[in-house]
Every structure is written in structure tokens, then in C-alpha cells.
């Protein structure tokens, strides 16, 4: 099966680009915007609309394969590529990449993905967002060429022998609506919640960590009070963007003692803390997380897992963090890895190393990228899967949950087709 035409259209993502450097430095909210000048190159304002480039591959049989090129909310931070501007990269895509896709045989995914993920134009790698979108479309094209689901294609090409397909626990995120969003998650019995977006010491963590303690206490009590089923026992997963390290000067012992307090407050629920320390580069961040993990593992009463995110952006990063046993769980932040072939490899590597494989991503994605990476998470048996895009809670949960259930129904139906 070959590609007979390639189209691209500019679109929007489910959220926004945010200048993380300016926010961490204390930029103040003005309703949904921020006051002040951006600090990260190419940003026009601290918060601006997220952009997507939709890639469409028209196949010989008339079917259309889709992939969306998008970048994460905090573009340009933590070693990531610069801001992805759809108009600029549409011109680049049509000029340099469309000719390479025309007449391409899509009967197999893996080699095609590797080719475009490692593609250089004039000696320069293409933007991670383009690699992400192109390989999504190629994976969808291969699935359509064989009339199979994306999950089945992934297992076939990567020789994953597991026969059973299961829904993956969903991790939902509240954004700044960290109270009303939790109520929505409890009603829908989301398995992992609430993310919380604790990205400011002054307004969200507290200069002594007191605001987060209050929030974890409220969260615990709210779940117990509002759940309709006593068997509903979610994991509490909170992203703190290195702010715990900020208030304790990255001292591992002090950070551990604080996490122990949070663990006691959260009980009977277990706690995951994402990004407790960020040292500003990969090696130092990894060593700090590794030291913190060792303290946690030595105390069986502490029900806390730490999750690596910042500086764990590429397939190589994931492998290094996993080899160093530098966290209990690694977020495979799907847009940051470029080609979705890297997402597959990263999730499989985490499982091989007995590290929690979190198929993540960004609120700043689309329904297309969410569905395709959810299919990958199912194929790879990830430990959890991010509800995305957006920060409205309901939309991301709906897109990911419904796609999982449709995929399972399609695969199951083939068992009875003879």
C-alpha cells in the first residue's frame, strides 16, 4: 500500500504554550493570562495559543491516515526544542518532507518511522513536533493498510507476545482547577489523579510546603467523602515542577522528610510526586532523584513514588534514567521523544528494567495524537496513560477512555470472525 497524496493543515491544540521560566520566576495571573514579559526565546507572551499541524496521508485505497504535529505546553524548557509554529513548519513540511512521503510503501511501520525520525534537512534534525506527527500518520497508515488497530500493528512489528489487551489506568490532570477537577475525577472513578499543576512556590506549594500539605489533606478527605464505591482507591499523583527542591535547596534529606509528611497525610492512598527536584540539567537532576529514591526505598512506611519528567525527554534520556534506577516511574512524554517509534521503545525499555512506564504527553496535544499514543500504551502494557489533551478534565478522560474501549471491542470482535 502506497501514499498517493500528502496534505497538511494548520490547527489548534487542546491547550496553550506556557513560558515555564517566567511562571517559575513568579509571573502573576491575570484571569487566564499572565502579566509580564516572556523569558523563553520565541514566546510572544507568557501564555499563547497552542498550535498543531495536521498531516494527512491519502492511501491508494482511498483511506486517509492522520497524525498531528504538536509540542508540549512548556516548549523550550528542560532541554526541549523551541516553540512549534504551525504556519512556519507547514511551509517547511510541504517543501522538504512531502516529496519524501509521496509513493512511500506503508505496509510496514518500523523502518519508515526510523527513517523520518532520524531525517536531517541541510544537516539539521527536523523539529520533534514534526517527527511526532509524521510517525503518527505513518503508524495509522500501516494499520489502515492491514485493516488492523494501531495496537495490533505495534505488537506485531515489535514482537510483543502478550495476547491479552487491557485498558490502561488513566491519569487525569486538573490544571489550575485543582478542586472542581478532582470532583469530576472522583465521579468518573479515574484511577490516578489529580496532577495538580504545583508550579509556583508562593501560590501553590507554599514557602514551607504548607499549601501542598493542605491540598493533599483536602484531596484525601474529598475522595473518601465523595466516592460512591468504597472500593474506589485511586493513586494520588502530583506534579511539583522542582518546587520542593527549591524550598529545601535541593537537599535530599530535607526533601525526603517533607515527602514522608505528605505520605502520612495522604494515607490510606499512595502518593506519586513528579519532578520533586530539578537541578537544571540531566545529570544533576538524575543524581538528585536517585539519592531521594534511595531514601524512600529504605523506609517501608513511606508510600511515595517519585516520577521523573524534566530532563527525561528523549529515548536516550529514558534509558539513562532507567539504567540508573533514578525514579520509581518515568514519564515517556510522547511529543518530546519525536517519532512515536521512540515512545514504543521507551515504554518497552522501562518495563524491561522494572521501572514504572508512564505513557504521558501534554495537555497541549490533540485528539488525534492522544488516540494514537493511547493505542501504543495499550500495546506496550504501560503502567498508566495520561488523559489528554486539555485541562478541562472531562475531555481528555473521554477521548482516552473511549478510544481504549473502542480498540478493545474491535480486537475482541475478531476473535469471533472465524
ABEGO torsion letter per residue (X at the ends): XBBABBBBBBBBBABBBBBAAAAAAGBBBBEABBBEBBABBGBABABBBBBBBBBBBBBAAGBBBBBBBBBBABBGBGGBBBBBBAAAAAAAAAAAAAAAABGBBAABAAAAAAAAAABBBGGBBBBAAAAAAAAAAAAAAAAAAAGBBAAAAAAAAAGBABABBBBBBBBBBAEABAAAAAAAAAAAGBABOAGGGBABAAAAAEAAGAAAAAAAAAAAAAAAAABABAABBBBBBBBAGGAAAAAAGGBAAAAAAAAAAAAAAAOABBBBBBGABBAGBAAAAAAAAAAAAAAAAABAABBBBBBBBBGBABAAAAAAAAAAGABABBBBBAAAAEBAAAAAAAAAAAAAAGBBBBBBEBAABBAAAAAAAAAAAAAAGBABBBBOBEAAGAAAAAAAAAAAAAAAAAAAAAAAAX
